[in-house]
Amino acid sequence: MSQHDLTIGNQTFPLTRADLNLALKSLSECQSGTSDTNIHKANGVLWLDTTADPNILKMYNDGAPSNWITIGEFNVASGIFTTARLDGLSSTVSELNILDGVIATTAQLNFLVGVTSAIQGQLNARATLTTAQTLTNKTLTSPAINGAVSGDSLATQAEAEAGTNNDQLMTPLRTKQAITEASGLPSPDFTSTVTGTGTWDSNLTTVPHSLGVMPSFVSGYLVARTANNGYAIGDRISWVTGLGNSQAVGISYDATNVYLAAVNPIYFSNTTTTTFAVSDASWDFVLEVWV
């Protein structure tokens, strides 16, 4: 390895000859060395940087700013020289060799990072839709998307059930979940439980719903607080409004409150036709309101 500044000073002939030989040797070895301190720097001058293996072949650029441009790598151990990568390209030389004859952009070539064989399958797997590749205002055309689609392009279960987004893909599972959600009764906008002896039984009970609008539907049911008349704790009885034989129950409502009226309500014992008096000593009332 040798380097020379390519300047021959005034000196005796033996020294001039030695100086010329060193300059020519340095040129033939591309100014090889671990530093560029002793190298004459001019546009197009070559330098073989031997700091590590592989050695780096560089060309000087005297533009603004001046710098050394890598044009290739020489692997001393294997004896193989490879040209420099394209600017911004992260694929290795061996990965790029798979593309012999292919015309593509740098961004497209970077899909090859990590590809070793079975290129079509691996490329399809790597070319998945990501957060950066959204479907907003895009039309999917041929070729069809192969492999998995993931990330923000797919609707979540909550988004599928809400049904408000218009820029995400729906899988078969999400479609089923959306249909199931839409086909059932939506959750009530207001729920209240009236509990305790002396609350709703034989009283007019006012329950503020705080919705600020007239409800579109109001319903309720009774929940057994204690075991009685064949019902276990937690069993339910549908609340039926009506009037007859001095046993009356009723629900009315406006944009502010729901009103419960109960006078000696009766119901059938569990699994029999025997009736019994339903009271707030053993039963809670659950109110549900929909806008």
C-alpha positions in Angstrom: 0.0 0.0 0.0 1.4 3.4 -0.9 0.2 7.0 -1.2 1.7 10.1 -2.9 0.7 13.8 -3.2 1.7 13.6 -6.9 4.0 16.6 -6.6 7.7 16.1 -7.7 9.9 18.7 -6.0 13.4 20.1 -7.1 15.9 17.4 -6.0 18.8 15.3 -7.3 18.1 12.7 -10.0 18.2 9.6 -7.7 15.6 11.2 -5.4 13.5 12.3 -8.4 13.5 8.8 -9.7 12.5 7.4 -6.4 9.8 10.0 -6.0 8.4 9.2 -9.5 8.4 5.5 -8.8 6.5 6.1 -5.6 4.0 8.3 -7.4 3.4 5.8 -10.1 3.1 3.0 -7.6 0.5 5.0 -5.6 -1.5 5.6 -8.8 -1.4 1.9 -9.7 -2.6 1.0 -6.2 -5.4 3.7 -6.2 -3.6 5.6 -3.4 -4.5 2.8 -1.0 -4.3 3.5 2.7 -6.3 4.2 5.8 -6.2 8.0 5.6 -6.5 10.6 2.8 -4.0 13.0 4.5 -1.2 12.5 2.0 -3.4 12.2 -1.1 -3.5 15.0 -3.8 -7.2 15.9 -3.8 -8.7 16.8 -7.2 -11.9 16.0 -9.0 -11.8 12.4 -10.1 -8.9 11.2 -8.0 -9.3 7.6 -6.7 -8.6 6.4 -3.2 -8.8 2.8 -1.9 -9.7 3.1 1.7 -8.1 0.1 3.5 -9.4 0.8 7.0 -11.5 -2.3 7.0 -12.4 -5.4 4.9 -14.1 -4.8 2.5 -11.8 -2.0 1.3 -13.8 1.0 -0.1 -13.0 2.5 -3.5 -13.8 6.2 -3.4 -13.6 9.1 -6.0 -13.0 12.6 -4.9 -15.6 15.3 -5.7 -14.3 18.8 -5.5 -17.8 20.4 -5.7 -19.6 22.1 -2.9 -19.3 20.5 -0.5 -16.2 18.5 -1.4 -16.2 14.9 -0.3 -15.3 11.3 -1.2 -17.9 9.4 -3.1 -18.0 5.6 -2.7 -18.0 3.8 -6.0 -17.4 0.2 -5.0 -16.2 -2.3 -2.4 -13.3 -4.7 -2.6 -13.7 -7.8 -0.4 -10.1 -8.8 0.4 -11.1 -12.1 1.9 -13.2 -13.3 -1.1 -11.4 -11.2 -3.8 -14.8 -9.9 -5.1 -15.4 -6.3 -6.1 -18.9 -4.9 -6.1 -20.2 -1.6 -7.3 -21.8 0.9 -4.9 -25.5 0.6 -4.2 -28.0 3.1 -5.6 -28.6 6.1 -3.4 -31.2 5.3 -0.8 -31.3 1.6 -1.6 -31.1 -0.8 1.4 -31.1 -4.1 -0.5 -27.7 -6.0 -0.6 -25.9 -6.9 -3.8 -26.9 -10.5 -3.6 -30.5 -9.5 -3.1 -30.3 -7.1 -6.1 -28.8 -9.8 -8.3 -32.2 -11.6 -8.2 -33.6 -8.6 -10.1 -31.2 -9.0 -13.1 -33.1 -7.5 -16.0 -35.9 -6.0 -13.9 -36.7 -2.3 -14.3 -38.0 -0.8 -11.0 -37.7 2.3 -8.8 -35.6 2.5 -5.7 -38.7 2.3 -3.5 -39.9 -0.8 -5.4 -36.4 -2.4 -5.1 -36.4 -2.0 -1.4 -39.2 -4.6 -1.1 -36.3 -7.1 -1.7 -34.7 -6.5 1.7 -34.4 -10.0 3.2 -35.4 -11.9 0.1 -33.3 -15.0 -0.6 -35.4 -17.3 -2.8 -39.0 -18.0 -3.9 -39.1 -14.4 -4.9 -42.8 -14.2 -5.9 -44.1 -15.6 -2.6 -41.8 -13.4 -0.5 -42.5 -10.3 -2.5 -46.2 -10.9 -2.1 -45.8 -11.3 1.6 -43.7 -8.1 1.9 -46.1 -6.0 -0.2 -48.8 -5.9 2.4 -50.8 -2.7 3.0 -49.4 -0.7 5.8 -50.3 2.5 7.7 -48.5 4.5 5.1 -50.5 2.9 2.3 -54.0 3.9 3.2 -57.0 3.3 1.0 -58.4 6.8 1.2 -59.6 7.9 -2.2 -57.9 4.9 -3.8 -59.4 2.4 -6.3 -58.1 -1.2 -6.1 -57.4 -2.6 -9.6 -55.6 -5.5 -11.0 -53.3 -7.1 -10.1 -55.2 -8.3 -7.1 -53.7 -7.8 -3.6 -51.9 -11.1 -2.7 -50.9 -12.0 0.8 -52.2 -10.5 4.1 -53.7 -7.1 4.5 -53.0 -5.6 8.0 -52.7 -2.4 10.0 -55.0 0.6 10.0 -56.4 -0.4 6.6 -58.6 -3.0 8.4 -61.6 -2.1 10.4 -61.6 -3.0 14.1 -64.6 -4.7 15.7 -65.7 -1.4 17.2 -65.4 0.4 13.9 -67.3 -2.4 12.1 -70.1 -2.3 14.6 -70.3 1.5 14.6 -70.6 1.6 10.8 -69.4 5.2 10.4 -66.0 4.9 8.6 -65.9 4.7 4.8 -62.1 4.2 4.2 -61.3 0.8 5.7 -61.5 -2.9 4.6 -64.0 -5.3 6.2 -63.0 -9.0 6.7 -65.6 -11.7 6.8 -65.4 -11.7 10.6 -65.9 -8.0 10.9 -68.8 -8.2 8.4 -70.5 -10.8 10.6 -69.9 -8.7 13.7 -71.4 -5.6 12.0 -74.5 -7.5 10.9 -75.0 -9.1 14.3 -74.8 -5.6 15.9 -77.2 -4.0 13.5 -79.8 -6.8 13.7 -80.2 -6.6 17.5 -81.8 -4.1 19.8 -79.2 -1.3 20.5 -78.1 -0.7 24.1 -80.4 1.7 26.0 -79.4 5.3 26.2 -80.4 5.4 29.9 -80.8 2.7 32.6 -81.9 3.1 36.2 -82.6 0.5 38.9 -85.2 1.4 41.6 -84.5 -0.8 44.6 -85.6 -1.1 48.3 -88.8 -1.5 50.3 -91.2 1.4 50.0 -89.9 2.7 46.7 -91.9 1.7 43.5 -94.7 -0.5 45.0 -98.0 1.3 45.5 -96.3 4.6 44.7 -95.9 7.0 41.8 -92.1 7.0 41.2 -90.4 9.8 39.2 -87.1 8.9 37.5 -85.2 11.7 35.8 -83.6 10.4 32.6 -81.5 13.5 31.8 -81.6 12.8 28.0 -83.1 16.2 27.2 -85.4 14.8 24.5 -88.6 12.8 24.3 -87.7 9.1 24.4 -88.7 6.9 21.4 -89.1 3.8 23.5 -89.2 2.9 27.3 -89.3 -0.5 28.8 -88.7 -2.2 32.1 -88.5 -5.4 34.0 -88.5 -6.8 37.6 -85.4 -8.5 39.1 -85.8 -10.8 42.1 -83.8 -9.5 45.0 -84.7 -12.4 47.2 -85.9 -15.9 46.4 -89.8 -16.0 46.4 -92.7 -17.8 44.9 -90.5 -20.2 42.9 -88.2 -17.5 41.6 -84.5 -17.5 42.4 -82.4 -14.4 43.0 -81.7 -12.6 39.7 -84.7 -14.1 37.9 -86.6 -11.5 35.8 -90.3 -10.7 35.1 -91.3 -8.5 32.2 -93.1 -5.3 33.2 -96.6 -5.3 31.7 -98.7 -2.1 31.9 -102.4 -2.5 32.4 -105.4 -2.1 34.6 -107.8 -4.6 36.1 -109.4 -5.7 39.4 -107.7 -2.8 41.2 -104.2 -4.2 40.2 -102.6 -1.5 38.0 -99.1 -0.9 36.7 -98.1 1.8 34.3 -95.2 3.7 32.7 -95.4 7.2 31.2 -92.7 9.6 30.2 -91.8 13.0 28.8 -88.6 14.8 27.7 -87.4 15.0 31.4 -88.7 12.1 33.4 -90.1 8.6 33.4 -93.1 8.0 35.7 -93.8 4.6 37.3 -97.2 3.8 38.8 -97.9 0.6 40.6 -101.0 -0.4 42.7 -101.1 -4.0 44.1 -99.3 -5.6 41.1 -99.7 -9.3 40.8 -98.0 -12.0 38.7 -97.9 -15.7 38.2 -95.7 -17.9 40.4 -92.8 -19.5 38.6 -93.9 -22.7 36.6 -97.5 -22.5 37.9 -100.7 -20.5 37.3 -100.9 -19.4 40.9 -100.7 -15.6 41.3 -99.0 -13.6 44.0 -98.5 -10.0 44.9 -95.3 -8.5 43.5 -93.7 -6.0 46.0 -90.6 -3.9 46.3 -89.7 -5.9 49.4 -88.4 -8.7 47.2 -88.2 -7.2 43.7 -86.2 -4.4 42.1 -87.4 -2.4 39.1 -85.0 -1.8 36.1 -85.9 0.9 33.7 -84.5 1.2 30.2 -84.9 4.2 27.9 -84.0 4.7 24.2 -83.9 8.0 22.3 
